[in-house]
Amino acid sequence: MTVDARDLPLDDTSTTALAERGLVYRRMANDGAEFDVFLPAVARGFLDEEPTAEQIAESRAALVNRRLTAVTDPHAADPGAPVATIDAWASEVTVDPERVLPMWAISGVTVAPTHRRRGIAAAMLGGELRTAAAAGFPLAGLTVTEATIYGRWGFSPAVFTADWRIDTRRAAWTGPTPTGRLEFVAREQVPERIAALHERVRRAQPGAVPAYPGQWRRVAGLRPGTENALRIRAVVYRDGEVDRGVLVYALADGGDDYTAHELRIHALVADGPDAHAALWRFAIEHDLVATVTASLRPVDDPVRWMISDQRAARVSVTDHGWLRVLDVPAVLAARTYARPLSVVFAVEDPLGLATGVWRLEAGAAGAAHVAAAVGEPDVRADVGALSSALLGGVRWSALAAAGRVRADAAVLAALDAAFAAAVTPTLDIWY
Ligand SMILES: CC(C)(COP(=O)(O)OP(=O)(O)OC[C@H]1O[C@@H](n2cnc3c(N)ncnc32)[C@H](O)[C@@H]1OP(=O)(O)O)[C@@H](O)C(=O)NCCC(=O)NCCS
């Protein structure tokens, strides 16, 4: 699927809804004067400082592929400045190792505090979802700053990740000692080297999403105005001539105690278990460090089994990757199933985009056939529940216990067994 999100028209329903409130729904250019007012509006929405001209130039390059949409207020002192923003682009999400689905990625959702609670976010989100569905995207996705906002539009957490805090004075390394080489690389080299690696790794990792342009410059502290940029360092793990892993980190001092620095992992991308173990070992055994922190790690990161005292690690799990199914048969047929399954789903969607009844038949080889069905369904789910269960990171029985899914116990057991993920979904970036 090769769709450029920037080429698609604005949604009529949202244009009308906003016009009725005296507001203008419009596309904004990725450069020039429109971008110069778009980016500060996003920064304000996210409570950031006003961006400098240098930062705007950097973001212009990072957001070059995005479809930028704004709401403006013709009665405002500056009628060209956005009172609300949203951006979107054609991305992908891995659903099974080496199987990816097109995904409409959404970011930069802001509504000015002067214009809140007038239905602007509702119009913008509805507009994105209708546009994506009309263009044939089977899924939309986002990462959220606040978990209370997006459920009403059918988004739901599908990928959970863990934040780690390891007391390295208690946690001696007990994991493998791989034989490849570790080498420091200059920060300027990080984006290119990590990008190539991440592209390989994310295709094998359910839940993963490609990095956007500029992502690794951010991680490496190369964006203008990055705080403590000069503290950021990077090592690569090499196996022969090939990069197998990259660790980007920064050391923060531990106050009066020079032996108690904190090593903050900004990114740890590993292609295979050797690189994973070598990079974690580098962090945990680093001299003059008492604490290692990392975020966006898989919930079953095997590093737990590589330290002498598991209680030396505090691990907190959070929802991270949110999905929103737009095309039920396309998403159900895209993945493979761990067990044969024959089940009729009824999906309810307040926006009507995914509403319907479908039969899923999965054979012993794991492939599924999905077709519209009639008759009494075995499972009733809201679109958010389906979105959460899709990758196998959330069990149908848990959603049923919470009242989000209705099915009898035998059907739930069959669903849990068939949807179980061979690789736990994870997502290592914000987007
Ligand atoms: C969150 C935000 C986008 C909401 O915009 P808004 O235009 O005020 O929202 P709407 O008026 O369209 O509200 C739609 C519905 O969502 C609800 N809602 C809005 N913000 C909410 C929040 N933060 N938490 C829970 N519900 C929220 C509204 O009450 C309304 O509910 P209703 O349909 O039952 O009446 C806006 O407050 C904002 O810009 N926040 C700062 C930036 C941010 O957090 N962006 C999200 C990035 S992931």
The ligand as an ORCA input file, in Angstrom:
! r2SCAN-3c Opt
* xyz 0 1
  C      -6.973     16.572     25.208
  C      -7.443     17.656     24.248
  C      -6.855     17.362     22.872
  C      -8.977     17.653     24.212
  O      -9.454     18.606     23.287
  P     -10.952     19.230     23.343
  O     -11.162     19.912     22.046
  O     -11.094     20.007     24.576
  O     -11.886     17.947     23.400
  P     -13.421     17.853     22.923
  O     -14.126     19.119     23.271
  O     -13.487     17.428     21.503
  O     -13.927     16.688     23.817
  C     -14.412     15.458     23.343
  C     -14.737     14.588     24.509
  O     -13.507     14.206     25.162
  C     -13.572     14.580     26.547
  N     -12.223     14.981     26.928
  C     -11.508     15.983     26.436
  N     -10.298     16.029     27.020
  C     -10.250     14.998     27.881
  C      -9.270     14.528     28.784
  N      -8.092     15.120     28.907
  N      -9.563     13.417     29.524
  C     -10.788     12.829     29.427
  N     -11.747     13.241     28.589
  C     -11.477     14.311     27.828
  C     -14.562     15.702     26.606
  O     -15.118     15.815     27.888
  C     -15.585     15.277     25.575
  O     -16.428     14.276     26.119
  P     -17.966     14.144     25.681
  O     -17.927     13.851     24.194
  O     -18.436     13.001     26.493
  O     -18.571     15.468     25.994
  C      -6.948     19.037     24.717
  O      -7.418     19.243     25.995
  C      -5.428     19.243     24.691
  O      -4.929     19.799     23.731
  N      -4.646     18.837     25.692
  C      -3.210     19.059     25.726
  C      -2.412     18.243     24.699
  C      -2.636     16.774     24.805
  O      -2.704     16.210     25.867
  N      -2.768     16.112     23.670
  C      -2.936     14.704     23.605
  C      -1.678     14.113     23.110
  S      -1.694     12.371     23.074
*
